[in-house]
Amino acid sequence: MSNGQEPVEQLDGQMTIEDGFGGEATDPDVGEPNPEREIEHEPVGDADLAADAARFGAAPSGNPNPARIPDPIWWLWLRLHELEPGTQLGGIYADKSGYHNTRDRNRSRWPGNYSIRESEDLGGPADKAAAFDWTFPDAQAGRYATIAKYTQRLLASGRDRNDPRLDGLREFYGQADTDRGVEGWDCRHLYDITSDSSHLWHIHLSFDRDKVLSYALVDAVFSVLRGETVAEWRARTGTAPAPEPPPAGGHQPGSRTLRLTNPLMEGADVEFVQRWIGPARCGAADGVFGPHTSAGVVWYQRMRGIAADGEVGPQTWRQMGVRT
């Protein structure tokens, strides 16, 4: 599908998407932008943000630009610097096209930019950056062992269909070996990507704009980078494991949008949702999408930082690791 821009370069079967270093990013698969479209999200109040921060022991301090830098991303940088004290902050907010800039600024200066096209980037704060660069001085000197360790962890997580921890990222780039090629993964569309050579010495993360205020998201990303297993992360955060797939036949997860209807929707896909969210929020996993299940879905959507409408559509299915 054409988006009216030059197609991106193909390198060894990988898609090249610049994140603002050396030019504007392009993505041929996302369609025409609609700069007037905005996703309606239920406002997140200060109390909700404080509760989210407290859940993960987050107490951000020293944010140099709170008007443009989301506190959760700043908190992620503080944790990463503790993890690797010799590393440096490469940047969060920058006045250039792409995720390092705000949605409002991209719309006014670069209205066709790929970072403001898809639904995940049309919600959330319009005045905040949604990217992070983690710089490795040893990699700048040609020693790639440290950056490769963390890039390999990101790649393993992104490519694992049973690992949902990077579901709130759009993409990442880094150096995973000792060659002169940049490795990366599009976490939204699930394919290998690459970018310019500056990513041989820094890891770039682009976040879904509608989730940049979520400590759950940055904690999950940090979990991957510090080497925690999926099982350890689930146990620590109380995240339910992925339920066993339903038997063949009937409605499979992701095959339709679940919502309150009359008569009530029933099927294996409803039971999947109920088991995923858990009985404390949805009640017994009876395969019937009633008011209790809808309320559980609203809770889950708020927890994941997506539109809380009580319906299980493509975005909510994706958060549950189901590809529609």
N, C-alpha and C positions, 0 to 999 in steps of 0.2 A: 504494500500500500504506500502510495506516495504522500509525503507531507508538504510538498512544495519546496523542499530544500534539496541540496545535493545529497546523493546517497553516501552513507558512510563507507569507509574503506574496510575491506575484508582482509584479515591477516590470519593465515593458517586456519581458516574456518571460524575465526572469532570475529565478533562485531566490535568495531571501534566506536566508542562514545566518549568524547572529550567532556571533562567536568569543569571547564573554564580555563585550563592551562593551555594556552596556545590557540584558543578559538572557541566558538560557540558549539555546544553539543547538538547533535542531531540523532534522531531515532526514526527509522523508516516504518516502524510497525505500530505507531500510536495514533495515526489519523490526524485529521485537521483540528487545530486548536479552537476552542470557543472561549475567548477572553472574557466574555460576560458571564459565563457559567460559574456558579459557586455552589459547593455542596453544603447543604444546611446541616449543621451539627448542633446538638444540644450544648449550650455553653458549659464550660468546665469552670466551676467556681474555685475561689482561693482555698476553701475548706477541702475540696476534692483533691486539689494539687498537693496540699499539705499532707493529706492522708496518704496519697500515693508516695510522696517523698519519705514519709515516716515508715511506710511498709518496707522500704529498701534501705533504711538507715541513711538516707541522703540528707545532707545539710550543706547545700552549696554555699560557698563563700568566695569572694574575690572575683565574681563574674565581672569582667571589665566592660561589658557592653550589654546589660540586661535588656535594653530596648531592641536589640537585634539578635542576641545569642540566647537560645533557650537554656534555662537552668539545667535541665537533664543532660544536655550535650556537654555543658561545662562540667557537670558532675562526672560524666564519663571520662573527660580529659584528666581530671584529678585522680581518678582511680587508675587510669592507664599510666600516669606518671609515677604513681606509687608502685605499680607493677614493674615498670622499666624506667628507673630514675634517670638514666642517661638520654632518654628520648625527649623530643621537643614538640611543642604545639605548632603545627604548620599553618593552622588557620581554621576559623569557623565562618565568620562573616567576612565577605569581600564584595566590593562593588563591581561585579562582573556577572556575565550571564551564567545561569545554572543554579544548582542547589546551594552554593555558597551565598547567594543573594536571596532577598525576600521575594515572595510571590508578587507583591505590588510593584517592586522595582523591575522585575523581569517583564511584567505586563506593560509597563510604561516604556522600557528601553528595548526589550527583546521579546515582542509579543508572540513570536513563533517558537520560543524556547521549549525544549523537551521537558524541562522541569516543572512546567505549569500546565501540562496537557491532560493528564489522566486523573481519574477520580480521586486517587489517593493524594494527589497534590493540589486539589481544589478545595480541600477543607483545612482546618487548623488555622493558626494565626497567619495572617497575610503579611505581617511585619517582621517575621523571624527567618533567619537563615536555617538551612536544613542539611548542612554538610559538615564534615570534620576531616582534617588532615593530621595524620600522626607521623612525624618526621623522625628518621633514624640516622643520626650522624655517622655511625659506622657504615651504613649502607652508602652514604654519600662518598665515603672513602673506598668503596668497592668491596666491603665486607658484608655479605648478605645473610649471614646465618640468622641474625635476630629477626629481621623483617620477614625472612622466609618462614620462620616458625609461626608467626602470627598470620601471615597470608595463607599458609597451608591449613591452619585451623579454620579460617573463614571459608576457604574453598570446600573443605570436608563437610562443614555444616550446611553451606548453601546447596550442595549437591545431594544431600541426604533428605529424601522426601519425608522421612519420619522425624526430622529435626525442625521444629517451627521457630527456633530462636531468632532467625534473621528475617522473619516474615515482614517486619516493619522497615526493612531497608529496601531502597530502590536498587542499589548497586554497591559494589566495592571494587577497588583496584589495589594491586600491590605487587611485590616481587616474591615469588614462591620458590625460586631456585637460584641458580648462579648464572643464567644466561642473560641476554640483553632484551628479553621479551617480557612485557608486563602481563600478568595474569589478573583476571577479574571475573565477576559473576553478576549477571542481572537477576537479582532475587525476586523480581516481580514477574519476569517473563521466562526465567529458568533457562538461560543459555550463557555460554562463555563469552566474555567480552575482553577487550584490551584497550589501552590508551597510550598516551605519550610517555616518553622515557623518564619524566620527573617521578613517575610512580615506581621506579626502580629503588627509590630511597624514601618514599613516603606512602603510607596506606591512606587511601581516600574512601570515606563512607558517605553515601547519600541516603538520607532518611525520607520516608514518606512524610510529606508535609503535614498530613492530618494526625501524625503521631509524635511530633517533636516535643510535646509537653508530657510525654509518657515516660516515667521512670521505669516502668515495667519493660519497655522497649530497650532502653539503654542498658538496663541490668542484664537483659537477655544477650545483648551484643557483648557486653563485658564477660558474661559467662563463657561465651565461645572463645574469646581472646585469652582468657586466663586458663583455659584448658579444662574447664569443668565438663563432665559428660552430660548428656541429655538427662539421664536418670538422676544424677546428682542435682541438676538444676530443677527438675520437677519436684524432687523431694524437698529441696530448700525453699522453693517458692509456693509449694502446694499446688502446682499446675498438674491437672489430671493427665494421665498417660493417654495416648491415642487408643480409642477402643478398638476391639477386634472388628475387622470388616464384616458386614452382614452377609448372610448367605446369598448366593446368586438368586436373581428374581426380585420382583417388586421394585420399589423406587430406591435407587442407589444414591449415596451421598453425593451432592453436587448436581444431581440430575434435574432439580427444579428449585424454585424459591419457596421456602416454607413460611407460612404466615397464618394468623388466626382466620379461619373461614367457617362457614356454616353450610354443610356439616364440617366437623373438624378434620384436618388432614391427618392421615395415618400412613405408617410405612417404616421400613428399615432405616430410611434417612432420618426420620424423626427420632427414632431410638438412638441412632448414632449421635445426634446433637445432645440428647438428654444424657447419654453416658459421658460425652465429652465435657459438658459443663458440670455434671455431677448432681446427685440427688438432693444436696443441700439447697440448690437453687431451682432445680427442675422437677424435683419429686421423683417418683418411681419411673424407671425407663420402660414405659408401657407402649411406646410407639405412637402416641396420640398427641398432636400439637395443640394443647389447650392453653388457657390463660397462665397456668403455673409455668409451663415451658416457655411461653412468650416472655414472661417476666424474667426468667432465667437468661434468656437470650439478651434482653436489654441490659442486664447486669454484666454479662460477658462482653458485650459491645462497648460499654462504658469502660470496663477494665482494660480492653485492648485499644481504646482511643479511637474508635470508629463510630459512624453514625448509629445512634441508639434508637432504632425504629422497631425492634422486636421481630424483624423478619430476617430469615437466613437466606441471603442472596449471595452473589458471587464474591463480594468483599468479605462477608462473614465466613463463607465456606473456605476462602483462602486462609483466613486466620486459624482455621481448624485443620489446616494441612491438606484440604481437598481441592484439587485442581478441576475447575469447571470447564 
